[in-house]
Amino acid sequence: MISSLYAAERGAGPKTVVFLHGFGGCHEDWHEVISTLAPGSRTLAYDLPGHGLSLDFPDGGPAKAAARAVLADLAARGIRRVHLVGHSMGGAAAVLMALAEPETIASLTLLAPGGFGTEINGPLLRRYAAAADKSEIRACLAAMSGPQSPPSERIVDVLGEMRARPGQLHKLVEIAAAMTRGDRQGVIPRERLETLDMQVMVVWGTDDAVLPFSQADGLPVHFHLHNVLQAGHMLVEEAPGLIAEIVGRNMKRRSRALRPNSAPAAD
C-alpha cells in the first residue's frame, strides 16, 4: 500500500494556510503558531516526505520532493489557492511550489529559507539528523537556537517520539547527507525569485547558526524582510507569537500585481 502524505488540519474558513516544517521536524512544530493565528482560517500542517507520519511516503527527500508531494496533495484535496508558510527546508520547498504553480499561492512567508545561499552548517545538521536520545536532540536544538531561547521540552518530547519510529533516523541521515553534500546547499537563482508576483515575506534570525541571515542580502526589491534580533534558526519555536503575527499580516497584503507602482516595503 502506498503511504499518503500526512497533514494535520484545523479550523475552517475561506482562506487556507499551509505550513511546511524544516528538516528533522514535523507538523507539531507549528502548534503554537497555529494556536496564536487569528481565527477564521483553515490550516494544514504537513509532515513532509521522510518525516513523522509521512515517513514512508515514496521519494522522501529534500525540498524538490517535498514541493512535488505537497502540490499533488493540495490538488487531490481540491484546494486551488493557499497562503504558504515554510521554515528552512520547508521554506525552500515553498519557493519551489510557488515557482511551479504561482497561481496556487496567495502569499508566501519564508522563515530562514533554504536555497538562498550556498553556505549551510552541514556538521550541525548531520549531527541533528543522527540525534536519537532526548539529551542529544535538546543539545542540537540549543545549538540551532538563539542564546535567549532554550528548547522547549514539548518539542524535545515530540521529536524524541518521532525519531523512535523504525526507519526514521536512517531516513533523516540520508536526507541530511544529500542536503549538505560538500557542506554546501543548492541555490535557487535570484532571477527566478524575481518572477514571484505574490506577496513574499522573508523572516530571519540575526543569530542563525545554520543558514546565515546575510543570505537575505540582495533579495528582490518587492520582497519584505524582517530580521529577528538575537533569534537563531528555530524561529517557529523561538518566536511563535511573532511568526503568527507576520503570517497574518502577509496574508492581508494586496498582491504585487495590484500595486504596480508601489515602492518596496520594510518591516
Steps between C-alpha positions, in 0.01 A plus 500: 500500500631846407531727802321834474639837597385596849359842588342613826192709419344760727234767470275609217459807287544645153880512528731198526844537661755226432799446732820317397747415778877498477734203472466253787172652620133411464154656491505538881767771463221743401269433797555834675506705179170352381344540846597869496395569141179702469189280469310464176757305302533136411854377572691201364829415672683231303744230596734526202610184315741296712384666825258396773175351374620547140812291566407233245381739230667406169799708392549659841787747482598867493305800375420398140332179611306685770379768257370243251328298772322794663380642167360160405330464838340845476369414154360171631319691775353740246675801656572755228667786691693518829706729717829312536740508797831312495795470738855411391474195269125560500571857391695374199213263421254790527700706249517207258123457532445869425729484198329188364141611556491873582124518450458266799687724748322807640790600726838359597654529848854358520678444832879466457439324169739256341636564154584871536878451520753219483611517865344244734612354832534143375666353811225632730219378273658156466539482878134599538396234248670229705379624841312208656457577870336806650818642649667508158186638332490773766868582449456528121193720535689724742786534250251600230311748720586850618674555835177613669289208374554166673316213325154421632456162662180452300684504169784286639240239599324522162823453307614224731180305433527562126859375484410184694299374201679224305690641204466868594862564600631320192280714276606826671869409466440423132323833434761700694782344299331595173412849621848590631724324247838676502367722783320706238133521414330543165398856415181633344619762246409859589366558149240230568404666829437821307216329313293440814213750489314407819574671832827356635619549858843371609572471874850426632664486843818705532669218700418220256770231532364282217434743215657847547253788484731673251342266243209744501725771350414601146150355493255627236379849590137393529581250777435609858774417752475470878818430698436365851768624738681238712292219350655190354386258231206349688265797456184290521578401859694812600240761404164333422294808584707721271487242220121475528474880485726519193307223321172676567637833380639350180168332424325838504736677261377570151671312222796652319300498176245738653771746607720545191638839606559422866841537663665211688399481864695409811377353826 
